[in-house]
Amino acid sequence: MKKSKKEKKKLLAKQHASDHLASLKQEISTMLSFNLNPYMVFALYIMERFEYTHVEKMKPDVTQFMDNYYLDFPDLDKIMDHIELREAFNSYLQIVQYYYLLTTTSGKEEFEKIVEWLPTENKQRQTLLSWPDNYIISLFHPIISEGTLYFQDLKDQNNYDVYVEDGSELMDIIQEKQPTFLSLLFPTENGYTISPLVECQHFDNLKDILDNDLPKTKWESELFLWYRDNLSYILNSATLDPFGEDLLPEFYSAERFANESDTDFADRLLDQDPMFENFPYVLELKQLLVKVIQTFPQLFIARANVFPLLDALKVLFSDIEIESKIDEYLGDSLSHFWILLILEYLPEEVKMIEEFKVDPDDWTDYDDLDLPF
């Protein structure tokens, strides 16, 4: 008997799905043959398999779960115009999807099916199946010690040995920014592997969620809502800019790298602000920054932002009457604090830079950012 067009279409769809899953499994085997950490590979393809299974025809319980943590519709329209925020939101959604797989009844059933489908050894399979009972989700601060990467849980201060490929983009980000991440950690025989992660150092209310004393599952749910609300706030702040520029707060960690010299540290900090690139007295400015680093080493910590210090240097190297102006323009800002420290503890160094000051308007030649003069 000839099959109907509808039946043929169903058979072709099943064949296509089967071919795709076979291709996906072959990709996994190829990745494992490169001697990559197997759990890093499994973590990536568990999500890829889950999205392939559900994205086109998501089950009602998955949709309902995701709706709890989704952005509002007006924000979804706005976020398409902001590449960095859009990418952050996509990574956040992947973490939420993983959380669905690990914590809900239907999700755990799907997770077990995916694990059974993976080309694993028995010990690896048992480790993967333990993830729903042993995952860790929180806000983490990365620490690199003697070549090993640790994620410090900011909620309880526990440190977790995390595996990351040498030379990975993540290691570069950690070395450059020292960020705070929202992520899921999955246990393996040797340390932990990570889910997608999103940076949170731009959020100024970390303490609100970290100090929130709730039962584990309730706190984890609140963590997602906290991140979503922060993302929404930054998104809407950016859209208020009449010039169409993102208003993401500038942040660069003031923490010093291990074995970094005073001058190398100063060079790295100055490199973060393009306004210093063509500054005619950058050598003298760097000498002052080196002296600041040597005089106040305890202030250069991971969660401190270096930009207020850089703004303070711009003020100090501007031809103005600093004493009479800083209170009026800067008030109680962190830049004001740095200026007061430098004037108080490094008066001789400040005196030596008198002949190297520029007109305040000259700074606008290097950047669109106006100083508060």
N, C-alpha and C positions, 0 to 999 in steps of 0.2 A: 504494500500500500504506500502510495506517495505521501510524503509528509507535507503539511500545509506550510505556507510562508511563515506563519507565526511560530510553528514548531521548529522550522529550520533556523529562524532567528534566535530562538532560545538555545538551540544546540551550538550555534556559532558563538553566542555570548559565553556559554560555558567553556567552549574550547579556548576562546580568547583568554578567559580568566585563568584557566589551567595553564596555558602557555606563559602568561605573565608571572604566575606564582612560581613556575618552574624556572623561569629566567631570574626571578628575584632570589630564589634559593641558590642558583648558580653564582650570582653576584656575591652572596654571603660566603660561599665556599672559596671563591677567588680572593676575597678580602682576607679570609683566615689563612690562606696560603702565603700571604705576605708577612706572616708572623706578627701581625698586629695583635694587640691585646684583645682576646676573644670577646670579653664582656663589653668593651667599647663598641665592637662590631654588632653584638647582639642588641645592645641598647638602641643603636641607631635603627636596625632593621625591625625590631619589635614595633616601633612606632610607624615605620614605613608600611609594614604589613597591616597594622591596625587601620591606618588611614586609607589604604587601598580597600580594605574590607568595608569601611563604614562611610567614607566621604560621600560617595555617590548616592548611597541609600542608607542614611544614618538611622539607627534604631531609635524609637521614641525615647527610651530611657537615656540614651547618649545625648540626644538633643536637649532634653530637659536638664540634664546635669550640666552641660556646657552653657546653657542659657543663664544659669545661676551666676556665672562669672564673666559673661560677655560684656562688652561695651554697649552703651545705649546706641540706638540707631543714628542719632545726629553725630555722635562721635565716630561711628564707623565710616560715615561719609567724609569727615574731616581728616581722618588718619591716612587716607589714601594719598594725600598731598605731602606727607612727611615720611620719607623713606626710613629714617632711623627709628621713628616711633612705630611705623608699620612692621618693621622687622622685629622690634622688641615685642610687639603684640603677638606676632606669629609664634615666637619662641615661648611666650607666656601661655598661649593656647596649647602648645605641645606639652608643656608641663601639666596643665589641667587635664589633658587627655590621658597622660600617663597616670595621673592621680585617680582618674576614673577607673583605669584598668586595675589599679592596685588596691582600691578601697571599696568598690561596690560589688555586690553579688554577681551581677551580669558581667561586670568588667573583669572580675577574677576568672570567671568561666572562659571568657574570650582570651585572657592572658595565658591560661593553661593551654588552650588550643594552639596559640601562636608559639609557645615554648616547645610544645610537642612537634610542631612543624619545623622548627629550626634545626639545622644540621649540627647537633651538639653531641658531646660525649656525655656519659651518664652523670659524672660528677658535676659537669657544667650545668646539666639540666636541673639537677637538684638545687644547685646554687641559685639559678634563675627562679625556680619555683618558691624559693624562700623570700624573694623580694617583697611580696605583699605584707609579710610579717616583720620585715627588717629595714624597710626604706627609711630615709631621713629627709624631711623637707624643712627648710628654714632659710634664714638669711645667713650668708657665709662671707667671711673675709679671708682671702687667700694669703697664705704665708709660705715663702720659699726658704727652706733651711737645709743647708748642705746638699743642695741639688734635689731635695724632695719637696713636693708640693703638698701642703696641708690646707684643708678648708676648716677654718675655725667657726663653729656654730655660735653666732652672736647671742643666741637665746640662752645657752647653758655653758658657753665657753669651751666646750669639748672640741678637740682637734681630730680631724679625720685625714688619713693618708689617702690622697687622691691620685689616680693614674691619669696622666695626660701624655700624649705622644711628644717626644722631643721635637723642638722646633715648631710646635703647633701655634696657630694664631692666638689661642687662648693664653699661652705662656707669654707671648708678646704683649697682649693686653694687660696681663697681670704685672709684668715688669714695668710697663709704661704708666698705668693708671692706678694700680693697687685698688681695684674697685670692690664694692660690696655686691654680692650676687644673691638672687633668689634662685634656688635650684633644688633638685632631688638628688640624693646620693643613694647608690645601690651597692650593697656589700658583695665582695668577691673573696676568693681565697687569700688574695694579697691586696688589702686596701679596698678602696671604693672607686666605682666609676660614676659618671655624672650624666644626668639628663640634659636637655637644653637648659640654658641659664640666661637670666636677664640681669642687667646691671641696675642697681638701686641707689648709687651714691648721690644722685641728683635729688633724691627725696629728703626733705628736711624733717620728716616725722618718724625716723627709724625707732626712736625711743617709744613712740606710741604703741607700736605693734610688739616690740620686744618686751615691754613691761606689762603687756596684757596677760593677766593670769587667768587662763581658761583651760579646760580639759583639752587633751591633745588634739582630737579630731575637730573640736570647735575652733581651736586656735589656728589649725591648718586652714580651715575654711576662711577664717577672718584674714589670714595672710594673703590669700588670693584676692579677697575683696579690697584689702588695703592696697595691693599692687595695682589693681584695676582702677581704683579711685585716684591714685597718684598719677597714673598714666593719663587718665581723663583730665586731671587738673593741668598737667603740663601741656597736653594737646590743646586745650582751650586757651591757655595762656599764650601759646604760640600763635593761635589764630587771631588773637587780639592785636598783634603787631601790624600797624598800618602799612609797613614796608614789605610785608610778606616774609620776614625773616624769623627763623626759629628763635624762641626765647629760652631755650634750654639753659639752665644755670651752668656757668663754666666751673669745672672742677678738675683739678689735677692734684694728686696726692703729694703732700710735702714730705713723704717718707724717703729716707736715704737708702739706696741700694747697698747691699753688703760689699765691703771693700771698695766703695766709691770714694775717690779723693774729693777734697773740698772744691777744687776747680771743676772737676768733671760734674759734680753735683750741681754747682752753680750754672754751668753751661746747659745742663739738661733742663733745669728750671726755666732759664731764660728762653730756651728754644720753644717753650709752650706759647709764647706771646709774640706774634709776628711784628708787633710794634717795635721790638728791640732789634729786628733784623738789620735795619739800616741806621740805627742810632749812632751818631758820630762819636759818642764817648762811651761806647759799650764796654771797652776795657776798664775804664774807671768805674763804671756801674757794676761790672762783674767783681771788681776788687772789693767794693762795698758789700755786695751780696755775700762774698766769701767771708768777710769779717762778721756779718750777721749770722751766718751758719756756724761759725766758730764760737760766737758769743752766746747764742741761744740754741744749743743743740737739742735741748729738751722740747722745743716747740715744733720740731720737724718730725711729725708723727703721721702715721698712715691715714688717719681720718681727717687730717687738717687739709684745708684747701690752700694751695700756694698762690692763687690769683690775687687775694688781698695784699699779700706782700709785694707782688709784682706791681700792683697799682700804687702802693706806697713808694716804691722806688721811682716811679714816674713823677710823683709829686716832689720828691726830694731832688730830682734832677730837672725841675722846672724853675724858671726864674720868677719866683713869687716870694712874698713875705710869708713863709710857712707858719710861723707862730700865730699870726693874726688870721690866717685863712682856714687852717685845717678844722677847727671847731665849727666854723660856719658851714663848710661844705661837706665835711665827712661825718661830723657828729660822733656817734658811738659805733661806727662801722669797724670792721676788722682792719681795714687799711689805716684808719685813724689810730688803732691800737699799735700797729707796727711802726707808724711814724713816731708816736710817743716813745716807744721803746728805743728806737734808733737815736732819737734826739737826746734821750736821757743817758743812755749807756755808751754811745759812740759819738760824743760831741766833736772829738778831734777829727774823726773820719768825715763827719758831716762838713766840718769847716774846710777840709781839703778838697771837697768837690765843688766849692763855690764857683770856680772859674770854668766848670764844665756843664753849666746849666743852660737849658734852651728855653726859648719862648714857649709857653704852654700851647699856643696854637700850632706849633711845629709838630706836635704829636699826631695831629689829625692827618698829616702827610703819610703816615705809616698805616693808618687804620681808620675805619669809620667811627670808632669808639671815641667819644669826647670825654675828656677828663672834667671833673667838676670844678672848673675855675670860673 
